């Protein structure tokens, strides 16, 4: 390589270095800002996770404390004082509290608590339907039959998460009302449903037998 070539290379390298420094001086703040954003975002995520974990632990501790109270009344009161971290957790607490109210003999209070959950349109349907179904199960026998039928039919609609359980209750309702044929027809629908669970299938077979129907003939 000649002296001229060497000189040209040195000048070219110097020009590149100067340009690099110029770019860094001009745009280096962007890189710095990006670093701050990345580091800050990671720190925020860690802080958020820590907060969520702390809330979950506090919520779990409060549930445990409430469950160790001596009487159903005390457990219901303790559950009523819990501040749930979100709507879903609140629905779970409300259903737990309803169970304690039932054990304490306050059926009306339990039904009210469950119906509040069932009416909360912000909750996923499964939580609302479970609450509504439980409220129907613990309702006194003096409840209006037609109103109960309408509620169960809504829970037994196609695609509803508790469809088969609601149909079973409808069958028992019709049997109690003297509508034997309709009860058998409803139980047969359950028995032949591909989604029926084994334990429910056995209950339905027993119910058909009790109504004087042949489960084997009813099954397709």
Secondary structure, 3 states (H helix, E strand, C coil): CCHHHHHHHHHHHHHHHHHHHHHHHHHHHHHHHHHHHHHHHHHHHHHHHHHHHHHHHHHHHHHHHHHCCCCHHHHHHHHHCCCCCCHHHHHHHHHHHHHHHHHCCCHHHHHHHHHHHHCCCCCCHHHHHHHHHHHHHHCCCCCCHHHHHHHHHHHCCCCCCCHHHHHHHHHHHHHHCCCHHHHHHHHHHHHCCCCCCHHHHHHHHHHHHHCCCCHHHHCC
